[in-house]
Amino acid sequence: MPGTQTRALECVAEKFVVDFAKNSGVTRQSWRSQQSKAYYQRLTGEFIGHSQVQKWVIEEVLLETPEMSLAMLGQLCQRVAKKHRAMARVYENVSAMVAASARVMNGSVETRQQLVQVQQQLAQRVEKLEAQLCGTDLAHLGIVHCEQVFARWQAGNYFSFSPAGRCYVALQELYWGAFGDALRFGTPHQATLLVEQVRALAISHLAHDVNASARTRHYYYEWLIFPSTPGMLESKEALAWLGDDCDSEHQPVSFATTQTHQGVSLGMPRICSAMRLGSAMVDEVFIDHS
């Protein structure tokens, strides 16, 4: 079962539902590492249930029966994921499945019908969320969410991660949540101001966590080292899963931060300051990767 530190992250539920859609029995996601896969499998138990019957369903039937996994996906979209980004991603995934199923002549008619039904439900949900966002003060929404996330970092909620890992986790909380909505639906000027606010806070919190100024440079491993805590292994797995789609070439700092079991990416500076690290990660998450 995911530990308190990682389970408390709001982005975990959002990303999990997106990943579940990718592993729906119609398609399969190839995991970058055993760590990512192990954490995802534990989350599946957490969100679906732990009994032996449910375990059997998850491991055997669910993976081989598209109808059952689609029904489960529909339930997860109702009770687990709350935000627009996750719903929009799942909708895109299901729409791709609908298009693919239409091209397969020997596919199950029941599966096709169920896919279309789930697609329609998701379209309604996405539309409703977008209507809510359009009637909201997005700049205020983004600022409040940003302040909440960095207050949690300051309060020690992300302590089980490495200093760079805490930054990545905070940015993922923002990316999958109300802040991400504010970036995508607000004006370009609002989005720029919000990103710059996050950049300043990320740099400041990183510097504080290593007890240095924003410009003091450290060897990269000082940023990537995890504190010795009982949940250290799980925190490493959670971070690997959160950054599973990071690309070592295009998001080298995020890749080095999350995929610590692999070699450090060439684009990760060997000596870097909070300013360099925090600013690069903000760009990778919100500018290069949105």
C-alpha positions in Angstrom: 0.0 0.0 0.0 1.4 3.4 -0.9 2.7 5.2 2.2 1.3 8.3 3.8 3.9 10.7 2.2 3.2 9.6 -1.4 -0.5 8.8 -1.0 -1.2 12.3 0.3 0.0 13.8 -3.1 -3.0 15.0 -5.1 -1.3 14.4 -8.4 -0.9 10.6 -7.7 -4.7 10.0 -8.2 -4.9 12.1 -11.3 -1.9 10.5 -13.0 -2.9 7.1 -11.9 -6.3 7.3 -13.8 -4.4 8.4 -17.0 -2.0 5.5 -16.7 -4.9 3.1 -16.0 -6.5 4.2 -19.3 -3.2 3.5 -21.1 -3.2 0.0 -19.5 -6.9 -0.6 -20.1 -6.7 -4.1 -21.6 -7.0 -2.5 -25.1 -3.6 -0.9 -25.0 -0.5 -1.4 -22.9 2.0 1.1 -21.5 5.7 0.2 -21.5 7.2 1.3 -18.2 10.6 2.9 -18.2 11.7 1.0 -15.1 10.7 -1.8 -12.6 10.3 1.0 -10.0 7.6 2.8 -12.0 5.8 -0.5 -12.7 6.0 -1.7 -9.1 4.5 1.6 -7.8 1.8 1.6 -10.4 0.8 -2.0 -9.5 0.6 -1.0 -5.8 -1.6 2.0 -6.7 -3.9 -0.3 -8.7 -4.4 -2.3 -5.5 -4.9 0.9 -3.5 -7.5 2.4 -5.8 -9.3 -0.8 -6.8 -9.0 -3.0 -3.7 -6.8 -5.6 -2.0 -8.9 -8.7 -1.5 -7.8 -11.9 -3.2 -10.8 -11.8 -5.5 -10.0 -8.3 -6.6 -6.3 -9.2 -6.9 -7.3 -12.1 -9.2 -9.5 -9.7 -11.2 -6.7 -7.1 -11.5 -3.9 -9.6 -12.5 -5.8 -12.0 -14.7 -9.2 -10.9 -15.9 -8.7 -7.1 -16.0 -5.7 -7.3 -18.2 -7.3 -9.7 -20.6 -10.9 -8.4 -20.6 -11.4 -4.9 -22.2 -15.0 -4.7 -21.1 -14.1 -5.1 -17.4 -11.2 -2.7 -17.5 -13.4 -0.1 -19.3 -16.1 -0.4 -16.7 -13.4 0.1 -14.0 -12.0 3.1 -15.9 -15.5 4.6 -15.9 -15.7 4.2 -12.1 -12.2 5.6 -11.5 -13.0 8.7 -13.6 -16.1 9.2 -11.4 -14.5 8.8 -8.0 -10.7 9.2 -8.2 -9.7 11.9 -10.8 -11.1 15.3 -10.2 -9.2 17.7 -12.5 -9.5 18.7 -16.1 -6.0 17.7 -17.3 -6.5 14.0 -16.3 -10.0 13.8 -17.7 -8.9 15.4 -21.0 -6.0 12.9 -21.3 -8.2 9.9 -20.6 -10.8 11.3 -23.1 -8.0 11.5 -25.8 -6.9 8.0 -25.0 -10.4 6.5 -25.1 -11.1 8.4 -28.4 -7.9 6.9 -29.9 -9.2 3.4 -28.8 -12.6 4.2 -30.4 -10.9 5.1 -33.7 -8.7 2.0 -33.5 -11.6 -0.3 -32.7 -13.5 1.0 -35.7 -10.6 -0.2 -38.0 -10.5 -3.7 -36.5 -13.2 -5.8 -38.3 -13.0 -8.7 -35.9 -13.2 -6.6 -32.7 -16.0 -7.2 -30.2 -19.1 -5.2 -30.9 -19.8 -5.0 -27.2 -16.3 -3.6 -26.5 -16.8 -1.0 -29.3 -20.2 0.0 -27.9 -18.8 0.3 -24.4 -15.9 2.4 -25.6 -18.2 4.8 -27.3 -20.3 5.0 -24.2 -17.3 5.8 -22.0 -16.1 8.3 -24.6 -19.5 10.1 -24.4 -19.4 10.2 -20.6 -15.9 11.6 -20.6 -16.8 14.2 -23.2 -19.6 15.4 -21.0 -17.4 15.4 -17.9 -14.6 17.4 -19.8 -17.2 19.9 -21.1 -18.6 20.4 -17.6 -15.1 21.0 -16.1 -14.3 23.4 -18.9 -17.5 25.4 -18.3 -16.7 25.6 -14.6 -13.2 26.9 -15.3 -14.5 29.5 -17.8 -16.5 31.0 -15.0 -13.6 31.1 -12.5 -11.0 33.7 -11.7 -8.1 31.6 -13.1 -5.3 33.9 -11.9 -6.6 33.7 -8.4 -7.1 29.9 -8.6 -3.5 29.5 -9.8 -2.0 31.7 -7.1 -3.9 30.0 -4.3 -2.9 26.5 -5.5 0.7 27.6 -5.8 0.8 29.0 -2.3 -0.8 25.8 -0.9 1.7 23.5 -2.6 4.8 25.5 -1.5 3.4 25.8 2.0 3.2 22.0 2.1 6.8 21.8 1.0 7.9 24.3 3.7 5.9 22.3 6.3 8.0 19.2 5.4 5.3 17.2 3.6 7.7 16.3 0.8 10.7 15.5 3.1 10.9 11.8 2.2 12.1 12.9 -1.3 15.5 14.3 -2.4 15.8 18.1 -2.5 15.4 18.1 -6.3 12.7 15.4 -5.9 10.7 17.8 -3.6 10.8 20.4 -6.3 9.6 17.9 -8.9 6.8 16.7 -6.7 5.7 20.3 -6.0 5.7 21.0 -9.7 3.7 17.9 -10.5 1.1 18.8 -7.8 0.7 22.1 -9.7 0.8 20.6 -13.2 -2.0 18.1 -12.5 -4.1 20.5 -10.4 -5.8 23.9 -10.4 -2.6 25.7 -11.2 -2.2 23.7 -14.5 -5.8 24.5 -15.3 -5.1 28.2 -14.8 -2.1 28.0 -17.1 -4.0 26.3 -19.9 -7.2 28.3 -19.7 -5.9 31.7 -18.7 -4.4 34.4 -20.9 -0.7 34.1 -22.0 0.1 37.1 -19.7 -1.5 35.4 -16.7 0.3 32.1 -17.5 3.7 33.9 -17.7 3.2 35.6 -14.3 2.1 32.3 -12.7 5.1 30.4 -14.1 7.5 33.1 -12.9 6.0 33.0 -9.4 6.5 29.3 -9.3 10.1 29.7 -10.5 10.9 32.1 -7.7 9.4 29.9 -5.1 11.0 26.7 -6.4 14.5 28.4 -6.3 13.9 29.8 -2.9 12.7 26.5 -1.4 15.5 24.5 -3.0 18.1 26.8 -1.6 16.6 26.6 1.8 16.6 22.8 1.8 20.4 22.7 1.2 21.0 25.6 3.6 22.6 27.8 0.9 22.0 30.8 -1.2 20.1 30.5 -4.5 23.4 30.9 -6.5 25.6 28.6 -4.4 26.6 25.6 -6.6 26.7 22.0 -5.4 27.6 18.7 -7.0 24.5 17.2 -8.5 24.3 14.2 -6.1 23.7 16.6 -3.2 20.4 17.6 -5.0 19.5 14.0 -5.8 20.3 12.2 -2.4 17.2 10.9 -0.5 17.1 11.3 3.3 17.3 8.1 5.2 13.6 7.5 6.1 11.6 4.2 6.6 9.7 5.0 3.3 12.8 5.9 1.3 12.4 3.0 -1.2 8.7 3.8 -1.8 9.5 7.5 -2.3 12.1 6.5 -4.9 9.5 4.3 -6.7 6.9 7.1 -6.5 9.2 9.6 -8.0 10.3 7.3 -10.7 6.6 6.7 -11.6 5.8 10.4 -11.5 8.6 11.1 -13.9 8.2 8.0 -16.0 7.6 9.9 -19.2 10.5 12.3 -18.8 12.9 12.2 -21.7 16.6 12.3 -20.9 17.3 14.6 -23.9 14.4 17.0 -23.6 13.9 17.0 -19.8 17.4 16.2 -18.5 17.0 17.7 -15.0 13.6 16.1 -14.4 15.0 12.8 -15.8 18.0 12.8 -13.5 15.9 13.8 -10.5 13.2 11.1 -11.0 15.1 8.2 -12.7 17.9 7.9 -10.1 18.3 4.2 -10.8 19.6 5.1 -14.3 22.7 6.9 -15.4 22.6 10.7 -15.0 21.4 12.4 -18.2 24.1 14.3 -20.2 22.0 17.5 -20.0 22.0 17.4 -16.2 24.6 19.9 -15.0 27.2 18.2 -12.8 27.6 21.3 -10.6 24.5 23.5 -10.2 22.8 26.0 -8.0 19.2 26.2 -6.8 18.7 28.9 -9.4 19.9 26.7 -12.3 18.2 23.5 -11.1 14.9 25.1 -10.1 14.6 27.3 -13.2 15.4 24.4 -15.6 12.9 22.1 -13.9 10.1 24.7 -14.1 10.9 25.1 -17.8 10.8 21.4 -18.4 7.5 20.9 -16.6 5.5 23.9 -17.6 7.1 25.2 -20.8 8.7 22.3 -22.7 6.4 19.6 -21.5 2.9 21.0 -21.3 
